Amino acid sequence: MQIGMIGLGRMGASMVTRLLRDGHECVVHNHTPEAIARAVALGAKGAASLQQLVDSLPAPRTVWLMVPAAYVGSTIAAFEPLLSPGDTIIDGGNSWYRDDVDRAAP
């Protein structure tokens, strides 16, 4: 499986480590280049921008967000023009579940 991971704090970096260890391919992005470099050293592919992350994944894409709840909405909004029908965004952070239910509604 190929997956894009946004947010390489404690939880996101741990998820990438486990995914890589289990043979999955990860394309990673974070607001700090140092966090990207640490994941690349483990075998992930780094992306300097959201566009580069999207371009590095085959369709249909799976993008997993591990960002603080306060940034989930703006991160999803930044992805909207970049993703295509059939792509999936997983909110793995600590946001309120109702926000995700409301975002998923047609």
N, C-alpha and C positions, 0 to 999 in steps of 0.2 A: 504494500500500500504506500502511496505517496501522500504526504500531508504537509500543509503549510502551518507553521506555528508562529503566532504573534504574541510576544510577551515572554521574555526569558528570565523572569524573576525566579524565586525559589521553586514555585510549582511548575511553571512552564519549562524551566531548564530540566527539572526532574522528569517531566513527561517526555521531553525530547530524548533524554538519556535512555529511558526505558524503551521508547519506540525504536531507537537506533539499535539497541542491544537485541531487540526481537526481530531485526531484519527489515524494518520499515525505512523508507526514505523520507527525510525531513528537510524542508526548506524553511529557514527561520528568519525572523525579523524582530528587531527590538529597537527601542529609541537610543540605546547606547551601543556603539560599535564593539566595545569590549565583550559584551554578552554574546553578540553574534560570533565573535572570534572564538570564544570558549566552546560554543556549540559546533563550530566548524572543525575545531581541533578534535572533536569526538566523532566526526564523520558527517555532520549535517552540511547542507549547502546554504550559504549565507545569501541574504537578499538585502540590499541597501535601501530599498523602497518597497512599498506595497505593490506597485506596478511590476517590479522585478520579481517579486514573490509569485504573483499571479502568472506572469509569463513563464516562470520556471516549472509550473505544474501543468500536467495534461488535464484536459477536460474529460469528464466533469471533475471539478476541483473540490477538495475538502480543505477548509481553512478553520483552524482551531484558535480561538481567542483565549488567552490567559492574561488578560489585562484587568486592572482594577475596575470595579463596578462603575465608577464615575466616568470611565473612558470607553465603555462598551458601545454606547449609542453613537458617539462620534467616530469610533473605529468602524463600526458597521456602515455608517454613512459614507466613510471614505472608500469602502470596498464596493458600494453599490454600482458606481459606473465602471468598475473594473471586472466584475464577475458576470457570468452568463447564466441564463436559465439552466437549471440542473446542478449548478454548483451549490455547495453546502457550507454554511457557517455554523460552527459549534461554539456556543458561549460557555466556556469552561471556567469562567471567573466566579466571583462572588456576587453577581448581580441578582436582583429579586426575580424569581421565576415568572411572576406576572408580566414583567417587562418583556421577557422572551415570548410569552404567549401572545401578548399584544403585537409584537413585531412580526410574528409568524402569521397573523390573521390576514386574509386577502383584502 
